[in-house]
């Protein structure tokens, strides 16, 4: 599932190919993923307008135009952006196509869980995204501790709560918790200030390396590399990894490095 690092990569892709382009028309091979208007309404709102550089908040990509409306993208499980020459053959999962003066920006998704929204101004964006906490990549230690301090429930659930901090998904959360030696079901209220600081630092390391790669990389020294092996073992201590449902998601951890509370 695309998380903050993937959307950071989509932002770079958008800025490389589409920013500065003028919208000629919008076509929608699958109009169902246009969530709050029609293909015709989206096309009318964008026609003739020039796309500016995009910005990202958590897992959302916001692409403003030069004089008002913005396109808001969410990529859910399988979404991505593609670029092609105008009129070129389209992929079967291209759902919305923005025809620009230099080519086509295509929103592609095998499963139709994300979508494309039209925001006529910045005031419309919160209604589209829902409540979002500060972007996870922007958080300093103190702000991170303030957000989590006094919160009830497990730490993985907190990291993945987009209204608390925006951007971390399943892979990022598991990796940061493993690097911080913290069990994913550990109660946030039981974490010391030193443990919160260590978790913050691990989260920032994971996000920074992942944003650079455009995805959560499977480094040999990372949990992400080990979790898909036939018999996964911890890259740090070689113990057999454990897998279970935590915060409603399939979760991997090391029972030796991340002792259960």
Secondary structure, DSSP 4 states (H G I P E B T S, - for coil): ---HHHHHHHHHHHHHHTTTPBEEEEE-SSGGGB-SS-HHHHHHHHTTPBB---EEETTEEEEEBTTS-EEEEE-TTT-EEEEE-TTPPPPTTEEEEEEESS-EEEEE-SSTTSEEEEESSGGGHHHHH-S--EEGGG--HHHHHHHHTT--SBHHHHHT-TTTEES--HHHHHHHHHHTT--TT-BGGG--HHHHHHHHHHHHHHHHHHHHHTS----TTSHHHHTTSTT-B-TTT-PBEEEEEETTEEEEEETTTS---
